[in-house]
Amino acid sequence: MTSPQRAPGGFPVVGIIGGGQLARMCAGPAAELSLTLSVLAEAPDAAAAQVIPSAPVGDHTDIDAVLAFAAECDVVTFDHEHVPPHVLDALVAKGVPLHPSPDALHFAQDKLAMRERLTTIGVACPSWERAVDAAEVAAFGDRIGWPVVAKTPRGGYDGKGVRVIDSADDVADWLEQVGRPGALADGVLLEEKVDFVRELAVLIARSPSNQAAAWPVVETVQTDGICTEVLAPAPDLDPDLAAVATAAGLRIAEELGVTGVFAVEMFEVRDPATGAAAYVVNELAMRPHNSGHWSMDGAVTGQFEQHLRAVLDLPLGAPTPREPHTVMANVLGGDYPELYPAYRHIMARDPGLKVHLYGKAVRPGRKIGHVTVSGGDLAELRERAGHAADYLAGVITE
Amino acid sequence: MTSPQRAPGGFPVVGIIGGGQLARMCAGPAAELSLTLSVLAEAPDAAAAQVIPSAPVGDHTDIDAVLAFAAECDVVTFDHEHVPPHVLDALVAKGVPLHPSPDALHFAQDKLAMRERLTTIGVACPSWERAVDAAEVAAFGDRIGWPVVAKTPRGGYDGKGVRVIDSADDVADWLEQVGRPGALADGVLLEEKVDFVRELAVLIARSPSNQAAAWPVVETVQTDGICTEVLAPAPDLDPDLAAVATAAGLRIAEELGVTGVFAVEMFEVRDPATGAAAYVVNELAMRPHNSGHWSMDGAVTGQFEQHLRAVLDLPLGAPTPREPHTVMANVLGGDYPELYPAYRHIMARDPGLKVHLYGKAVRPGRKIGHVTVSGGDLAELRERAGHAADYLAGVITE
């Protein structure tokens, strides 16, 4: 393994476990800040390995590979939340500074632990319960009302590991796995199906010194369980709700000891009695997050730069938006593998578009990139970003 | 030599000859656009080689090394203007698409050729003449008025190869080299010492299809012949002069066949009779240029992204500024080699600052980075950018 090349002047090496698009998008900010990245990549052609010189291939579940990788880094962070606890523990035992820490990551890796902890500290959550058998599932549904949202406590993402169920029969296969090692060892997480107005996300960076910075609350739009569009800031958001939601995000970050960039996905709800706007927390993500991609172009400090600053305990940058609105649209793979001609077309159609692609082969429905546009007219920006994403996906042809 | 790794989907490889900071600053935009870079670097630790996976070491004057490098690239461009004509010719003979072309580059490499060509096409220049002996130098000075600016036609940059002279004696050593191979083979370039109001720069991108985009005209501030500060756009610039200067830049780009990003350094002068603002062209640079670094943070499309789009004949992005003012200050090396503590300090002092460092060892007076700040209050922005640059250089200590 070639050692990562450190920049002269006392600059550190940041290790990232996982070579996906989140690691890849750290490359530009790291180069500008004279920080060296080293990525433990899944394959030589992983998204991040294409653009970062130090990208040894290794398995994030292999303790020896991870320890050898970390030995060359001053601090280690993550492209994803899937590093197993025993590997995290081995890193801590070796004295490797990990951000976020295993204690914090636990709450992103285990949704039951997350619900318990958030409930303890008084953060608004949907009604929830742990169920280990069909009788408990039925009792929760009968009490809260069907349908119910069932989740595997571990291992889910982008809508995977989530079902909307009408009876215990719909999770019979999951209940069989309760008590066995794996995503369902401790049971199934059941949640009230929230009658929400829209989905919001709070994005925060927190450093080991407890400096924190919050971007404006954004609206996220999901299609089939996958985020497809983000509006930054969330349009027409009640200022009181924005303040309360941001405060909740900051509180969670501090209580859970999160370091680095941290996203709280929320539902915006209406109080049935008063009609007042409120939030309940849906999910946590302890890493740069799709809901923050807009900030690369739309804020003074983008989330990838901020994450690097946070994990190194450098002073945080201003999260201030640069323009009244930024719209981000995810680009999903379509049927046609040659993206380059489509990319020329969207660049020609819209010179103000910011295109971000992840170096991934096209597969239908796979997140392969995103686009952003910034300006003053939200409806126009949504049309422009949506058009570009649809055109790249092959959903439209002109 | 490992081949550069191409992104799936039909995306090209852009080769850059030279591994300095200009190549380095292409890394972020290339990653976002899914373009692969390959850099022919001076050394394994060259600025760009630190951040770009494909960075074979080779000499830009070695035909074999350059041809082997170019064979792996779809298009080749430059970090600097120092590739010798016979090497450029060898690339052209092999059918390598070069941007800018050798014919265009000639006018950036040879200041006598540039003055002749600009004069032919009617672009405003200082009074100038070629001198091959002391008598010709004396005659020019006596006619135009002393002092006179003397330049080596080739090989100068950042104030090197430029003298302000009071008599032919001041270039006696240069005159001895006239007629011998080298920077002074064809003589000394003599120019009127322009009584200028300030210095301006026009930055343009032009594609092989003749699409062109111009950023707003900027003011550049030089200290000891080195650019230290750029104000974008040039404050209080006469709109007629802005239009005329931009038109001149676009005309030069087209007449000289320049492709890629192109900078025209100008003097702003006053017509002695009418007092009207006018320009005369000082220098040309056929590559991304220090006067355009502000655009990385301050414009919708930064110059490095635009350069990549231009050399690939992709549609150009919008050069629109994001905020009323952006100030760029160059960071020069000071006496203290450890930059990291100073960098922490300036980040803490100013969360709105954008810091760009080039991975270069500190040497007194060496350009090692730049900072930008954007906003509405020009005087405040100049103070902030200047403070950060001075602090990093060790000129001030608080």
Interface residues (C-beta under 8 A of the other chain):
Chain A: Q5 A7 P8 G9 G10 F11 P12 R24 M25 A27 G28 P29 A30 A31 E32 L33 S34 T36 P44 D45 A49 Q50 V51 I52 P53 A55 A213 M296 V300 T301 R309 L314 P315 L316 G317 A318 T320 R322 E323 P337 E338 L339 Y340 P341 Y343 R344 M347 A348 P351 G352 L353 K354 V355 H356 L357 Y358 G359 K360 A361 V362 G369 S374
Chain B: Q5 A7 P8 G9 G10 F11 P12 R24 M25 A27 G28 P29 A30 A31 E32 L33 S34 T36 P44 D45 A49 Q50 V51 I52 P53 A55 A213 M296 V300 T301 R309 L314 P315 L316 G317 A318 T320 R322 E323 P337 E338 L339 Y340 P341 Y343 R344 M347 A348 P351 G352 L353 K354 V355 H356 L357 Y358 G359 K360 A361 V362 G369 S374
